[in-house]
């Protein structure tokens, strides 16, 4: 039982390049989330999904797209990377939404855009 | 209005002395409150949560927090710090006001001196 895994762990991109971050969970959770973490700002929600085939915008969605084609996977895409997207990205999952259901976090992906 | 305010960005204590990490929240609805810990280069781990049951909540590794509605506070404490407690700690609120999503504070970095 690996929990929540993220691929890759580190990446360096040039401005304008594209990439996809992969999140996988093996807990049969319905809900999945992508956050970014910036110094002094905590974690901010980018996009989330309430089930296979569904996605929704979070607090800071601009410049990102997501897809949830399979229940266990949640992909985060950057079509044209910008230096402002340099951050640490965390994926999380939960069985349901709401405070009674713990969100489980992956180890993070550190992305640098030059 | 800031939904979660962690009053100290850095706290430094000596090993064996008490730890106090302060958090104030704002919510028009009954909130759920959480503390998460992040060790260097790791994902986030849930320490404890308050979801309208007992106001004094005990978590893992000897940490506890008290929900004080009159003061809108949820401070995290531990009687005796251990070197392994050195990490970043996040206070998090969830309520209907925020769509039942997690809203993170900016984080407090705890340093433990030997």
Interface residues (C-beta under 8 A of the other chain):
Chain A: X4 X40 X41 X42 X43 X44 X45 X48 X58 X90 X92 X97 X98 X99 X100 X102 X103 X105 X106 X107 X108
Chain B: X4 X9 X32 X34 X41 X42 X43 X44 X45 X46 X49 X51 X90 X94 X100 X101 X102 X104 X105 X106 X107
